[in-house]
Amino acid sequence: MPYEVHLSQACSRALEKMEHIDRERIINRLKRLSEDPYPTDSKFMTRHLGDKVFRIRIGDHRALYKVKDNENLILVSKIDKRPRVYHR
């Protein structure tokens, strides 16, 4: 069963501000996450409130997301370029 991918408001705003080519690349990559939430190029980062937080690389950008297996849900919390994505 495919997972649902939900973006935070900050992610939605960040995508709106990006160039079209970058936005399309990121959206396509996030769609692929719905089929495989743990791709081989993902990296486990930490735990937050009991959920595992992963990172995927999409060109110069990084996406941080949580996987809620019991709900078949992926919550994308942050999308940004590498130097900025890890700062709160």
Kinemage of the C-alpha trace (Angstrom):
@kinemage 1
@onewidth
@group {chain A} dominant
@subgroup {mainchain}
@vectorlist {calphas} color= white
{ca met a 1} P 0.000 0.000 0.000
{ca pro a 2} L 1.518 3.361 -0.987
{ca tyr a 3} L 2.309 5.950 1.633
{ca glu a 4} L 0.757 9.411 1.616
{ca val a 5} L 3.263 12.265 1.392
{ca his a 6} L 2.387 15.443 3.313
{ca leu a 7} L 4.390 18.657 3.113
{ca ser a 8} L 4.700 21.170 5.910
{ca gln a 9} L 3.640 24.743 5.160
{ca ala a 10} L 7.293 25.783 5.126
{ca cys a 11} L 8.019 23.134 2.465
{ca ser a 12} L 5.096 24.278 0.333
{ca arg a 13} L 6.302 27.890 0.503
{ca ala a 14} L 9.875 26.845 -0.290
{ca leu a 15} L 8.713 24.915 -3.358
{ca glu a 16} L 6.689 27.897 -4.599
{ca lys a 17} L 9.796 30.094 -4.517
{ca met a 18} L 12.035 27.642 -6.400
{ca glu a 19} L 12.776 27.615 -10.082
{ca his a 20} L 10.467 25.400 -12.121
{ca ile a 21} L 13.100 22.767 -12.940
{ca asp a 22} L 14.141 22.342 -9.291
{ca arg a 23} L 10.521 22.242 -8.132
{ca glu a 24} L 9.616 19.519 -10.647
{ca arg a 25} L 12.668 17.433 -9.714
{ca ile a 26} L 11.806 17.620 -6.005
{ca ile a 27} L 8.110 16.857 -6.525
{ca asn a 28} L 8.942 13.808 -8.649
{ca arg a 29} L 11.387 12.555 -6.030
{ca leu a 30} L 8.831 12.987 -3.246
{ca lys a 31} L 6.254 11.074 -5.294
{ca arg a 32} L 8.694 8.172 -5.547
{ca leu a 33} L 8.959 8.198 -1.736
{ca ser a 34} L 5.297 7.184 -1.565
{ca glu a 35} L 6.227 3.839 -3.141
{ca asp a 36} L 9.467 3.339 -1.195
{ca pro a 37} L 9.867 5.453 1.967
{ca tyr a 38} L 13.320 3.955 2.609
{ca pro a 39} L 15.221 4.248 -0.690
{ca thr a 40} L 18.836 3.136 -0.728
{ca asp a 41} L 20.071 6.730 -0.940
{ca ser a 42} L 18.153 7.864 2.155
{ca lys a 43} L 20.032 8.417 5.367
{ca phe a 44} L 18.718 7.991 8.897
{ca met a 45} L 19.407 11.224 10.791
{ca thr a 46} L 17.799 11.020 14.237
{ca arg a 47} L 14.580 10.346 16.129
{ca his a 48} L 12.040 13.035 16.911
{ca leu a 49} L 9.134 12.250 19.240
{ca gly a 50} L 9.537 8.543 18.564
{ca asp a 51} L 9.562 8.866 14.760
{ca lys a 52} L 12.610 8.231 12.607
{ca val a 53} L 13.863 11.249 10.645
{ca phe a 54} L 15.497 10.610 7.270
{ca arg a 55} L 17.263 12.728 4.690
{ca ile a 56} L 17.263 12.374 0.917
{ca arg a 57} L 19.403 14.280 -1.493
{ca ile a 58} L 17.780 15.889 -4.539
{ca gly a 59} L 20.509 17.644 -6.531
{ca asp a 60} L 21.693 20.620 -4.454
{ca his a 61} L 18.655 20.319 -2.179
{ca arg a 62} L 17.940 18.071 0.791
{ca ala a 63} L 14.588 16.950 2.164
{ca leu a 64} L 14.090 15.915 5.783
{ca tyr a 65} L 11.138 13.657 6.458
{ca lys a 66} L 9.539 11.405 9.067
{ca val a 67} L 7.983 8.043 8.323
{ca lys a 68} L 4.925 6.921 10.260
{ca asp a 69} L 4.689 3.263 9.258
{ca asn a 70} L 1.565 2.503 11.278
{ca glu a 71} L -0.334 5.261 9.401
{ca asn a 72} L 1.356 4.830 5.976
{ca leu a 73} L 2.337 8.481 6.146
{ca ile a 74} L 5.436 10.476 5.207
{ca leu a 75} L 5.750 13.956 6.699
{ca val a 76} L 8.216 16.185 4.862
{ca ser a 77} L 9.339 18.787 7.384
{ca lys a 78} L 12.031 20.722 5.534
{ca ile a 79} L 13.371 21.242 2.011
{ca asp a 80} L 16.332 23.510 1.409
{ca lys a 81} L 19.860 23.639 0.076
{ca arg a 82} L 22.475 21.679 1.953
{ca pro a 83} L 24.056 24.403 4.121
{ca arg a 84} L 20.689 25.618 5.418
{ca val a 85} L 18.580 22.474 5.727
{ca tyr a 86} L 20.197 21.256 8.952
{ca his a 87} L 19.717 24.515 10.867
{ca arg a 88} L 16.494 24.965 12.770
